[in-house]
């Protein structure tokens, strides 16, 4: 790979161009054969609150035939968000329910793009939520919402043929 950014015709983000530039330089000048993946490229929309995501949505993962667990934390339940009056939104994780692989993270929150970095690092590192569930967050911070979402995993029900979800709440056995 010797091209970068928009020339690749895939992900059109400045941060992706910078990332692929490092790969292109290593390949061209050091004779390496590095490749890139577009499955873990984060993106953000700087609205109020910010929208940020990386990886698959729960629906995309289910369409691939994966058993999905979702962990979600409303920002209205995060102490720092309440103290600052920034309670709109949530943090959400999507994991493979059979392997615990982190498949995606989605944030709608004040400084959501900054919060997304924790999921991006987890995906690049262990590929699981273990670093987030095992960490100690400073209190009060928005990061506590990320950790809470990682700890709130529930099996996501697959809609029936009509697209309807079961109306009964999940049983205790479905909680992690």
C-alpha positions in Angstrom: 0.0 0.0 0.0 1.6 3.3 -1.1 -1.4 5.6 -1.3 -3.1 7.5 1.6 -6.3 9.1 2.6 -8.9 10.2 0.1 -6.9 8.6 -2.8 -7.8 5.2 -1.4 -11.5 5.9 -2.0 -12.6 4.5 1.3 -12.7 6.4 4.6 -12.6 10.2 4.1 -11.2 11.4 7.4 -8.1 13.4 8.1 -7.1 11.1 10.9 -7.4 8.1 8.6 -5.2 9.9 6.0 -2.6 10.5 8.7 -2.8 6.8 9.9 -2.4 5.4 6.3 0.5 7.8 5.6 2.5 6.1 8.3 1.8 2.7 6.7 2.6 4.0 3.1 5.9 5.5 4.3 6.9 2.3 6.1 6.0 0.3 3.0 7.7 2.6 0.5 10.9 3.5 2.4 11.4 0.6 4.8 10.3 -2.2 2.5 7.6 -3.3 4.9 4.3 -4.9 3.8 1.9 -3.3 6.3 -1.8 -3.2 5.6 -4.7 -1.3 7.1 -8.2 -2.2 8.1 -11.2 0.1 7.9 -13.1 -1.9 10.6 -11.8 0.2 13.5 -11.7 3.7 12.0 -13.4 6.1 14.4 -15.6 8.9 13.2 -17.3 11.9 14.9 -19.8 14.6 14.2 -19.2 17.7 16.3 -22.7 18.6 17.1 -24.1 19.4 20.6 -24.0 16.7 21.9 -21.3 15.1 19.9 -21.9 11.8 18.0 -18.9 9.4 17.7 -18.6 5.8 16.8 -16.2 3.0 15.8 -16.9 -0.5 14.6 -20.2 -2.2 14.1 -23.7 -1.3 15.3 -25.6 -4.1 17.1 -27.8 -4.4 14.0 -24.8 -4.8 11.7 -23.3 -7.4 13.9 -26.6 -9.3 14.1 -26.9 -9.2 10.3 -23.5 -11.0 10.2 -25.0 -13.7 12.3 -23.3 -12.8 15.5 -24.8 -13.2 19.0 -24.7 -9.7 20.3 -24.5 -8.2 23.8 -25.0 -4.4 24.3 -23.8 -2.3 27.2 -25.3 1.1 27.5 -25.1 4.0 30.1 -27.3 7.1 29.9 -25.4 10.3 30.6 -28.1 11.4 32.9 -26.8 8.8 35.4 -23.2 10.0 35.3 -22.3 12.3 38.2 -20.1 14.6 36.3 -22.6 15.0 33.5 -25.3 15.9 36.0 -23.0 18.4 37.8 -22.2 20.1 34.5 -25.7 20.0 33.2 -24.6 17.9 30.2 -27.0 14.9 30.6 -28.1 14.4 27.0 -27.0 11.1 25.4 -25.4 7.8 26.2 -22.4 5.6 25.8 -23.0 2.2 24.1 -20.8 -0.9 23.5 -21.5 -3.8 21.1 -19.7 -7.1 21.8 -19.8 -10.6 20.4 -21.8 -12.5 23.0 -19.9 -15.7 22.4 -16.3 -14.4 22.3 -16.5 -11.1 24.3 -14.8 -9.4 21.3 -15.5 -5.7 21.2 -17.3 -5.0 17.9 -18.3 -1.4 18.3 -18.7 1.7 20.5 -21.2 4.5 20.0 -21.4 7.7 21.9 -23.9 10.6 21.9 -22.6 12.9 24.6 -20.8 16.1 25.6 -17.2 15.6 24.3 -18.3 12.2 22.9 -15.4 12.1 20.5 -13.0 12.2 23.4 -14.9 9.5 25.2 -14.7 7.2 22.1 -10.9 7.0 22.4 -11.3 4.5 25.3 -13.2 2.1 23.1 -10.7 2.6 20.2 -7.8 1.8 22.5 -9.6 -1.3 23.9 -10.3 -2.5 20.3 -6.6 -2.1 19.3 -5.3 -3.6 22.5 -7.0 -6.6 24.0 -10.0 -6.4 21.7 -12.3 -6.8 24.7 -13.9 -4.6 27.4 -11.7 -6.1 30.1 -9.4 -3.0 30.3 -12.5 -0.8 30.8 -14.3 -3.0 33.3 -11.1 -3.5 35.3 -9.9 0.1 35.4 -10.4 2.7 38.2 -12.0 5.9 36.9 -11.4 9.2 38.6 -14.6 10.4 40.3 -16.3 12.5 39.1 -15.5 12.2 35.4 -17.3 11.4 32.2 -15.2 8.3 31.9 -17.3 6.8 34.6 -20.1 6.6 32.1 -17.8 4.6 29.7 -16.9 2.1 32.5 -20.6 1.8 33.5 -21.6 1.0 29.9 -18.9 -1.7 29.7 -20.4 -3.2 32.9 -24.0 -3.0 31.8 -23.9 -5.8 29.1 -27.1 -7.4 28.2 -27.9 -10.0 25.5 -29.6 -8.2 22.6 -32.7 -10.0 21.3 -33.0 -10.7 17.6 -36.3 -9.4 16.2 -38.7 -12.1 14.9 -39.6 -12.3 11.2 -42.0 -9.3 11.6 -39.2 -7.2 13.0 -40.8 -7.1 16.5 -38.8 -7.6 19.7 -40.2 -9.8 22.5 -42.2 -7.7 25.0 -40.9 -9.5 28.1 -37.8 -8.2 29.8 -34.7 -10.4 29.6 -34.4 -13.1 32.3 -31.7 -12.8 35.0 -29.7 -15.5 33.2 -29.2 -13.2 30.3 -27.3 -10.6 32.3 -23.6 -10.7 32.5 
